[in-house]
Amino acid sequence: MKILKNSLLLLSVAVLSSCNVQKEKEAVSLKDSYKNDFYIGTALSADQIEEKNAKEDSLIVKQFNAITAENIMKSMYVHPEKDKYDFALTDKFIAYGKKNKMFIHGHTLIWHSQLAPWMQKIKDSTEMKAFMKEHITTIVSKYKGQVDSWDVVNEALNEDGTLRKSIFLDKLGEKYLVDAFKLAAAADPKVDLYYNDYNNEEPAKRAGNIALIKKIKAGGGKIDGVGIQAHWKLAYPSLEEIEKSILEYSALGIKVAFTELDISVLPNPKDFSGADVNQKFEGDPKMNPYPEKLPDSVQLKLAERYASIFKLFLKHKDKISRVTFWGVHDGQSWLNDWPIKGRTNYPLLFDKNLQPKKAYNSVIQLKETKQ
Ligand code: XIL
């Protein structure tokens, strides 16, 4: 009888403590684990800003302490006609961030992609100058003291580090860059101002980006940080190039943020590189190898890749202001439709059923073992 009682006792202790371990695991989150290191952000779709799915919403609020709007702050949505702004969703985005005490990042003021059609018809320098002044001043002033940082200019560079022949460069010459930063600072002198790009951890583009930041500073512009988008692959870019980038950019006296992190596990079309949203390729079943499920071996590779990247981020946490994922879960990722439509990609830490993946555990575990 006594033996039976003792073993029952032992059994209940074991059950209780495994429940506690389970509870502790559930209580853990990205934002809490990394709270002394840098913000952990996510991009939000319009539906997520509107809190349309309660399960997604509780995951967002639990895991992240910084937000970026995936699309709704881009010029084609927020400024669809010359004399018309549409702030309905951007107001909701700001309210969402405030309600949840999150760091709010504005994406993006000056970008050649996702431009409103009327902007593409701007004819000359006078009109372009007036557009830039009005657009930047209106938006930045409206959210003065509410948005914490802005991508002032997005993707102004070519892969070789020269300036992209955008409509802005075409109409105004390279001065548009320093002017954009000056206009943003005039509208909200306290907000952090960033230049944001993809592949700017690669040597040639990085050199161009460093030159650009120096030019903006020399011209009297205020620039507080550089955004490395970080649309990465399993084996590219190398940790060495990422580390050199963190060191070289922060040596300029600015913050480094990883602003759109995701890691594609799918094959790339030939001739494809970077993250130009206008690139499109034809579909082919070979290019969509995991339509139902990601094999365990690739799941593991993704977890290892994320662990090595976050290990590097932690090593340089004093230089890094924010790490933002480009989406909450795999089901919403833009990489399911870009650069090829209708694929199934697995680039984030949560799967399409909102469950944490091995990659999530590996990022959390880094904080549980002694650094
Ligand atoms: C992407 C969005 O995720 C997609 O929904 C949209 O169709 C195209 O743009 N670089 C950027 C982001 O700065 O704004 C892009 O976001 C991805 C590449």
Residues whose N, C-alpha, C, O or C-beta is under 5 A from the ligand:
A	BS01	XIL	E70 A275 V277 W334
